[in-house]
Amino acid sequence: MMENRLHTQRVIEIGDEDLPLHCPLPGESLWNAHPRVFLPIEDKGEILCPYCGTLYRLKPGAGQARRH
């Protein structure tokens, strides 16, 4: 479960519990900072949010069950 945090961290590691990934993440203080957008992180292991520029990276081993 995500702790309540400000949307100031520019690189966020993502685990299986955060998939499917969307930005902003639940539990962020500024959860309504921009429209929720789902981000396909599984193929490349990292992705930038097109709205806020936050870089999301998969933790080692995360997303394995969802990869093609």
The first five atom37 places (N, CA, C, CB, O) and aatype in JSON, in Angstrom:
{
  "aatype": [12, 12, 6, 2, 1, 10, 8, 16, 5, 1, 19, 9, 6, 9, 7, 3, 6, 3, 10, 14, 10, 8, 4, 14, 10, 14, 7, 6, 15, 10, 17, 2, 0, 8, 14, 1, 19, 13, 10, 14, 9, 6, 3, 11, 7, 6, 9, 10, 4, 14, 18, 4, 7, 16, 10, 18, 1, 10, 11, 14, 7, 0, 7, 5, 0, 1, 1, 8],
  "atom_mask": [
    [1, 1, 1, 1, 1],
    [1, 1, 1, 1, 1],
    [1, 1, 1, 1, 1],
    [1, 1, 1, 1, 1],
    [1, 1, 1, 1, 1],
    [1, 1, 1, 1, 1],
    [1, 1, 1, 1, 1],
    [1, 1, 1, 1, 1],
    [1, 1, 1, 1, 1],
    [1, 1, 1, 1, 1],
    [1, 1, 1, 1, 1],
    [1, 1, 1, 1, 1],
    [1, 1, 1, 1, 1],
    [1, 1, 1, 1, 1],
    [1, 1, 1, 0, 1],
    [1, 1, 1, 1, 1],
    [1, 1, 1, 1, 1],
    [1, 1, 1, 1, 1],
    [1, 1, 1, 1, 1],
    [1, 1, 1, 1, 1],
    [1, 1, 1, 1, 1],
    [1, 1, 1, 1, 1],
    [1, 1, 1, 1, 1],
    [1, 1, 1, 1, 1],
    [1, 1, 1, 1, 1],
    [1, 1, 1, 1, 1],
    [1, 1, 1, 0, 1],
    [1, 1, 1, 1, 1],
    [1, 1, 1, 1, 1],
    [1, 1, 1, 1, 1],
    [1, 1, 1, 1, 1],
    [1, 1, 1, 1, 1],
    [1, 1, 1, 1, 1],
    [1, 1, 1, 1, 1],
    [1, 1, 1, 1, 1],
    [1, 1, 1, 1, 1],
    [1, 1, 1, 1, 1],
    [1, 1, 1, 1, 1],
    [1, 1, 1, 1, 1],
    [1, 1, 1, 1, 1],
    [1, 1, 1, 1, 1],
    [1, 1, 1, 1, 1],
    [1, 1, 1, 1, 1],
    [1, 1, 1, 1, 1],
    [1, 1, 1, 0, 1],
    [1, 1, 1, 1, 1],
    [1, 1, 1, 1, 1],
    [1, 1, 1, 1, 1],
    [1, 1, 1, 1, 1],
    [1, 1, 1, 1, 1],
    [1, 1, 1, 1, 1],
    [1, 1, 1, 1, 1],
    [1, 1, 1, 0, 1],
    [1, 1, 1, 1, 1],
    [1, 1, 1, 1, 1],
    [1, 1, 1, 1, 1],
    [1, 1, 1, 1, 1],
    [1, 1, 1, 1, 1],
    [1, 1, 1, 1, 1],
    [1, 1, 1, 1, 1],
    [1, 1, 1, 0, 1],
    [1, 1, 1, 1, 1],
    [1, 1, 1, 0, 1],
    [1, 1, 1, 1, 1],
    [1, 1, 1, 1, 1],
    [1, 1, 1, 1, 1],
    [1, 1, 1, 1, 1],
    [1, 1, 1, 1, 1]
  ],
  "atom_positions": [
    [[0.85, -1.18, 0.0], [0.0, 0.0, 0.0], [0.89, 1.24, 0.0], [-0.96, 0.0, 1.22], [1.9, 1.29, 0.7]],
    [[0.52, 2.23, -0.77], [1.31, 3.44, -0.9], [1.05, 4.36, 0.29], [0.99, 4.16, -2.23], [-0.1, 4.53, 0.7]],
    [[2.11, 4.95, 0.84], [1.94, 5.93, 1.89], [1.58, 7.27, 1.27], [3.21, 6.05, 2.77], [1.85, 7.5, 0.09]],
    [[0.97, 8.14, 2.05], [0.6, 9.46, 1.56], [1.86, 10.28, 1.35], [-0.38, 10.17, 2.54], [2.64, 10.45, 2.29]],
    [[2.08, 10.78, 0.15], [3.29, 11.55, -0.13], [2.98, 12.64, -1.15], [4.41, 10.64, -0.65], [2.03, 12.54, -1.93]],
    [[3.79, 13.67, -1.12], [3.66, 14.73, -2.11], [4.17, 14.25, -3.45], [4.4, 16.0, -1.66], [5.02, 13.35, -3.5]],
    [[3.68, 14.83, -4.5], [4.11, 14.45, -5.85], [5.36, 15.24, -6.23], [2.97, 14.7, -6.88], [5.38, 15.95, -7.23]],
    [[6.41, 15.11, -5.41], [7.65, 15.84, -5.67], [8.78, 14.9, -6.04], [8.03, 16.66, -4.46], [9.8, 15.35, -6.56]],
    [[8.63, 13.62, -5.79], [9.67, 12.66, -6.14], [9.59, 12.43, -7.64], [9.5, 11.32, -5.35], [8.54, 12.04, -8.15]],
    [[10.67, 12.65, -8.34], [10.65, 12.59, -9.79], [10.94, 11.2, -10.34], [11.64, 13.55, -10.34], [10.64, 10.93, -11.51]],
    [[11.51, 10.3, -9.54], [11.74, 8.91, -9.95], [11.09, 8.02, -8.9], [13.28, 8.59, -10.11], [11.41, 8.11, -7.71]],
    [[10.18, 7.17, -9.33], [9.44, 6.3, -8.41], [9.6, 4.86, -8.87], [7.94, 6.69, -8.33], [9.36, 4.54, -10.03]],
    [[10.01, 3.99, -7.93], [10.11, 2.55, -8.23], [8.75, 1.91, -8.03], [11.18, 1.86, -7.33], [8.05, 2.19, -7.05]],
    [[8.38, 1.05, -8.96], [7.06, 0.43, -9.01], [7.19, -1.07, -8.77], [6.37, 0.72, -10.36], [8.02, -1.74, -9.38]],
    [[6.35, -1.58, -7.88], [6.29, -3.02, -7.62], [5.0, -3.6, -8.18], [0.0, 0.0, 0.0], [4.16, -2.88, -8.71]],
    [[4.86, -4.91, -8.06], [3.67, -5.58, -8.57], [2.38, -5.02, -7.98], [3.74, -7.07, -8.28], [1.34, -5.0, -8.65]],
    [[2.45, -4.56, -6.73], [1.25, -4.04, -6.07], [0.76, -2.73, -6.73], [1.53, -3.8, -4.59], [-0.38, -2.32, -6.5]],
    [[1.61, -2.08, -7.52], [1.25, -0.82, -8.18], [0.76, -1.01, -9.61], [2.44, 0.11, -8.17], [0.41, -0.04, -10.27]],
    [[0.73, -2.24, -10.08], [0.31, -2.51, -11.46], [-1.17, -2.86, -11.52], [1.14, -3.66, -12.06], [-1.66, -3.51, -10.6]],
    [[-1.9, -2.46, -12.55], [-1.45, -1.64, -13.66], [-1.13, -0.23, -13.17], [-2.52, -1.6, -14.78], [-1.81, 0.31, -12.31]],
    [[-0.08, 0.34, -13.74], [0.43, 1.64, -13.32], [-0.4, 2.77, -13.88], [1.88, 1.8, -13.74], [-0.76, 2.78, -15.06]],
    [[-0.7, 3.71, -13.01], [-1.3, 4.97, -13.47], [-0.72, 6.11, -12.65], [-2.86, 4.93, -13.34], [-0.28, 5.92, -11.52]],
    [[-0.72, 7.27, -13.25], [-0.21, 8.48, -12.6], [-1.35, 9.49, -12.58], [1.05, 9.06, -13.34], [-2.06, 9.65, -13.57]],
    [[-1.52, 10.18, -11.47], [-0.87, 10.04, -10.19], [-1.24, 8.73, -9.5], [-1.23, 11.21, -9.3], [-2.29, 8.14, -9.76]],
    [[-0.35, 8.28, -8.61], [-0.58, 7.05, -7.86], [-1.56, 7.31, -6.72], [0.74, 6.49, -7.31], [-1.66, 8.43, -6.23]],
    [[-2.28, 6.26, -6.29], [-3.15, 6.42, -5.11], [-2.29, 6.78, -3.9], [-3.96, 5.11, -4.84], [-1.15, 6.34, -3.79]],
    [[-2.83, 7.57, -3.02], [-2.12, 7.94, -1.82], [-1.26, 9.18, -1.96], [0.0, 0.0, 0.0], [-0.69, 9.63, -0.96]],
    [[-1.15, 9.72, -3.14], [-0.38, 10.96, -3.3], [-1.24, 12.13, -2.87], [0.1, 11.13, -4.77], [-2.44, 12.18, -3.15]],
    [[-0.62, 13.07, -2.19], [-1.36, 14.24, -1.7], [-1.98, 15.02, -2.85], [-0.44, 15.15, -0.89], [-3.05, 15.61, -2.7]],
    [[-1.32, 15.04, -3.97], [-1.82, 15.77, -5.14], [-2.38, 14.81, -6.17], [-0.71, 16.63, -5.75], [-2.07, 14.92, -7.36]],
    [[-3.2, 13.87, -5.72], [-3.74, 12.85, -6.6], [-4.56, 13.44, -7.74], [-4.58, 11.87, -5.82], [-4.76, 12.78, -8.76]],
    [[-5.03, 14.66, -7.58], [-5.82, 15.29, -8.64], [-5.03, 16.37, -9.37], [-7.1, 15.89, -8.06], [-5.62, 17.29, -9.92]],
    [[-3.69, 16.26, -9.37], [-2.84, 17.26, -10.01], [-3.01, 17.27, -11.53], [-1.38, 16.99, -9.67], [-2.85, 18.32, -12.15]],
    [[-3.34, 16.13, -12.12], [-3.61, 16.04, -13.55], [-4.5, 14.83, -13.78], [-2.29, 15.94, -14.39], [-4.65, 14.0, -12.88]],
    [[-5.09, 14.71, -14.96], [-5.96, 13.55, -15.21], [-5.19, 12.25, -15.02], [-6.54, 13.62, -16.64], [-3.99, 12.17, -15.3]],
    [[-5.88, 11.22, -14.53], [-5.25, 9.92, -14.37], [-4.95, 9.35, -15.74], [-6.15, 8.95, -13.56], [-5.81, 9.32, -16.62]],
    [[-3.73, 8.9, -15.92], [-3.29, 8.3, -17.17], [-2.65, 6.96, -16.84], [-2.3, 9.24, -17.95], [-1.8, 6.87, -15.96]],
    [[-3.05, 5.91, -17.55], [-2.46, 4.59, -17.37], [-1.19, 4.51, -18.23], [-3.47, 3.45, -17.76], [-1.18, 4.94, -19.38]],
    [[-0.13, 3.96, -17.64], [1.19, 3.95, -18.28], [1.66, 2.52, -18.48], [2.21, 4.74, -17.43], [1.8, 1.78, -17.51]],
    [[1.93, 2.11, -19.73], [2.37, 0.75, -20.03], [3.87, 0.56, -19.73], [2.09, 0.41, -21.51], [4.71, 0.68, -20.62]],
    [[4.18, 0.28, -18.48], [5.57, 0.18, -18.03], [6.18, -1.2, -18.25], [5.64, 0.53, -16.57], [7.41, -1.33, -18.29]],
    [[5.36, -2.21, -18.41], [5.85, -3.59, -18.4], [6.83, -3.92, -19.54], [4.7, -4.53, -18.48], [7.76, -4.7, -19.32]],
    [[6.66, -3.37, -20.71], [7.51, -3.74, -21.85], [8.95, -3.25, -21.72], [6.92, -3.2, -23.12], [9.89, -4.0, -21.99]],
    [[9.13, -2.0, -21.32], [10.48, -1.42, -21.28], [11.05, -1.31, -19.87], [10.46, -0.05, -21.91], [12.26, -1.1, -19.71]],
    [[10.2, -1.44, -18.85], [10.68, -1.38, -17.48], [10.73, 0.02, -16.89], [0.0, 0.0, 0.0], [10.98, 0.17, -15.7]],
    [[10.5, 1.03, -17.71], [10.4, 2.39, -17.21], [9.59, 3.22, -18.19], [11.79, 3.01, -16.97], [9.51, 2.91, -19.38]],
    [[9.01, 4.3, -17.67], [8.17, 5.16, -18.51], [8.03, 6.52, -17.84], [6.78, 4.52, -18.75], [8.02, 6.63, -16.61]],
    [[7.91, 7.55, -18.65], [7.67, 8.91, -18.17], [6.19, 9.24, -18.25], [8.49, 9.94, -18.98], [5.52, 8.88, -19.22]],
    [[5.69, 9.92, -17.24], [4.32, 10.42, -17.3], [4.31, 11.61, -18.26], [3.79, 10.82, -15.88], [5.11, 12.54, -18.09]],
    [[3.43, 11.61, -19.25], [3.4, 12.72, -20.21], [2.88, 14.03, -19.61], [2.55, 12.34, -21.39], [3.09, 15.09, -20.2]],
    [[2.21, 13.96, -18.46], [1.68, 15.17, -17.84], [2.67, 15.85, -16.91], [0.42, 14.85, -17.09], [2.88, 17.06, -16.99]],
    [[3.28, 15.07, -16.0], [4.12, 15.68, -14.96], [5.6, 15.34, -15.09], [3.63, 15.25, -13.61], [6.43, 15.92, -14.39]],
    [[5.95, 14.41, -15.98], [7.35, 14.08, -16.2], [7.96, 13.14, -15.19], [0.0, 0.0, 0.0], [9.16, 12.9, -15.23]],
    [[7.16, 12.61, -14.28], [7.68, 11.66, -13.31], [8.15, 10.4, -14.03], [6.61, 11.31, -12.24], [7.46, 9.88, -14.9]],
    [[9.34, 9.93, -13.67], [9.87, 8.7, -14.24], [9.52, 7.55, -13.31], [11.42, 8.79, -14.46], [9.84, 7.58, -12.12]],
    [[8.86, 6.55, -13.87], [8.51, 5.34, -13.12], [9.41, 4.21, -13.61], [7.0, 4.96, -13.31], [9.59, 4.03, -14.81]],
    [[9.99, 3.46, -12.66], [10.83, 2.31, -12.98], [10.32, 1.09, -12.24], [12.31, 2.59, -12.61], [9.94, 1.17, -11.07]],
    [[10.32, -0.04, -12.92], [9.95, -1.3, -12.26], [11.06, -1.74, -11.32], [9.65, -2.4, -13.29], [12.24, -1.66, -11.67]],
    [[10.68, -2.19, -10.14], [11.64, -2.81, -9.22], [12.11, -4.12, -9.86], [11.01, -3.05, -7.8], [11.37, -4.71, -10.64]],
    [[13.31, -4.57, -9.54], [13.78, -5.85, -10.08], [12.79, -6.97, -9.8], [15.16, -6.2, -9.5], [12.37, -7.18, -8.66]],
    [[12.41, -7.69, -10.85], [11.47, -8.81, -10.73], [10.01, -8.42, -10.82], [0.0, 0.0, 0.0], [9.16, -9.3, -10.96]],
    [[9.69, -7.15, -10.74], [8.29, -6.71, -10.8], [7.77, -6.78, -12.22], [8.14, -5.28, -10.25], [8.52, -6.55, -13.17]],
    [[6.51, -7.09, -12.37], [5.87, -7.1, -13.68], [6.15, -8.35, -14.51], [0.0, 0.0, 0.0], [5.71, -8.42, -15.66]],
    [[6.86, -9.31, -13.98], [7.21, -10.51, -14.75], [5.98, -11.27, -15.24], [8.08, -11.43, -13.9], [5.96, -11.74, -16.38]],
    [[4.98, -11.39, -14.41], [3.76, -12.14, -14.8], [2.98, -11.44, -15.89], [2.86, -12.36, -13.58], [2.22, -12.08, -16.61]],
    [[3.15, -10.14, -16.03], [2.38, -9.37, -17.0], [3.11, -9.19, -18.33], [2.04, -8.03, -16.43], [2.5, -8.77, -19.32]],
    [[4.39, -9.49, -18.36], [5.15, -9.28, -19.59], [4.83, -10.35, -20.62], [6.65, -9.28, -19.3], [4.54, -11.5, -20.28]],
    [[4.88, -9.97, -21.88], [4.57, -10.9, -22.98], [5.81, -11.61, -23.44], [3.94, -10.16, -24.17], [5.75, -12.43, -24.35]]
  ]
}
